[in-house]
Amino acid sequence: MTPKLFFCGDPHGQFDHIIEAVECHQPDAIILLGDIQPKRPLDQELASIIDKTQVWWIHGNHDTDSDKDFDNLFYSGLSDRNLHGRVVDIAGVKVAGLGGIFRGHVWYPDAPPRFHTPAQFLANCGKGNRWRGGLPRKHHSTIFPEDIYAFNEQRADILVTHEAPSCNPHGFAVIDELAISLGVRCAFHGHLHENIAYLKAFENEGIKAYSVADRHVSDEAGLSINILTN
């Protein structure tokens, strides 16, 4: 039986639609595409469906807006379900995850990186800018070149990112390059709050790409589960 994966656009602290989609359709797994911002630890927000589906996530830029946003996600009972920087077999499908956004203080393609690793940035940011003795909080949602290097020589079926590939006017070619190097068949992103099936994405690579709007859920074909359940 073909695995059923659902992709959840930026929830921004609202989860009723995700819970309803899981209860109605019983997917094998759901993947949250960032800007999750749970008001309680994420495992508590999704307690009613944790035993019904696998829950995975990547972070977005707003997940480091406050200490509470950060702690309720990164220190929740689902902290080990963070896909950022790795490829995970989810219900028989290899999914690669890249959370966060590009920021000019670190790296804003196509400009060259100012810092390649968090350690390099930390060595230059000044002690007064440190958070909890380390990287400034907001830069826990900054993409460093090191995050891309982590995928060297790996392969995946699906790439999930918070940032968009270059088929979106606000996207980045480096996301395209990552998808191609991984050999994925499709890519999903959040962040830009639109439902889009990119008709001309990766035209010569055979890769399909989709944007999932905030507080929406899409299946692997890019179809909105919110519409299907009405």
Buried (B, 14 or more C-beta within 10 A) or exposed (E): EEEBBBBBBBBBBBBEBBBBBBEEBEBBBBBBBBBBBBEEBBBBBBEEBBEBBBBBBBBBBBBBBEEEBBEBBBEBEBEEBBBBBBBBEBBEBBBBBBBBBBBEEBBBBEEEBBBBBBEBBBEEBEEEEEBEEEBBBBBBBBBBBBBBEBBEEEEBBBBBBBBBBBBBEEBBEBBBBBBBBBBBBBBBBBBBBBBBEBEEBBEEEEBBBBBBBBBBBBBBEBBBBBEEEE
